[in-house]
Amino acid sequence: MTGKRVQIIDYQLGNLFSIRQACHHVGLEATITSSADSFHDADALILPGVGAFGNAMDRLNELQLAEPIKNAVLNGKPLLGICLGMQLLFDTSEEFGNHEGLGIIPGQVKRLPTEKDITGRSLRVPNVGWRAATFQSTSPESETTLKHIDNNTNFYFVHSYYAEPTDSKHVLMSTEYGQFRYCSAVGCKHILATQFHPEKSAGAGLKLFANWAEAV
């Protein structure tokens, strides 16, 4: 048991129960909050998310959470971003127009291109299902985050857009969609963020949670 306190940020666009269960499984004391005041008492934050980028930023701003999230991260608070929560960390998104994100990690969020599988059949967007995540980084952060996880392990994805970091050194893992390879996890100092859902990825996902809990 780590005994570390984690706040799961609730802006009404996330699968909070499964994330809290995964946290408890690896010994994190996880609570759900919509108040930035509680960030001060947390050892780390989790930013989940499903849905549209613009709607998510609107909700974060309405709840006065956007600036406190940025300030917490800039002050060294560890953060785990999941799916849309990963995308929100970037500068901008082209989803249903142009939208500004939190601007914590330089880069853009773009729509998955039209692709075909090896048989020539068009692949469906959104990308839903289990896909392999390939290691891309050999940084000290990656050694901590990815230990006990095999390269090319399958994780569970549900998304139509992907994040493209400006600096490739932030790419922790990548995944293929047809012949197109995109960033599926980023690591940046005290930030870990995944396009896939570790809370829905069985044992591999729990290992990722356990690694992050140890690093917090």
Secondary structure, 3 states (H helix, E strand, C coil): CCCCEEEEECCCCCCHHHHHHHHHHCCCEEEEECCHHHHHHCCEEEECCCCCHHHHHHHHHHCCCHHHHHHHHHCCCCEEEECHHHHCCEEEECCCCCEECCCCEEEEEEECCCCECCCCCECCCCEEEEEEEEECCCCHHHHHHCCCCCCCEEEEEEECEEEEECCHHHEEEEEEECCEEEEEEEEECCEEEECCCHHHCHHHHHHHHHHHHHHC
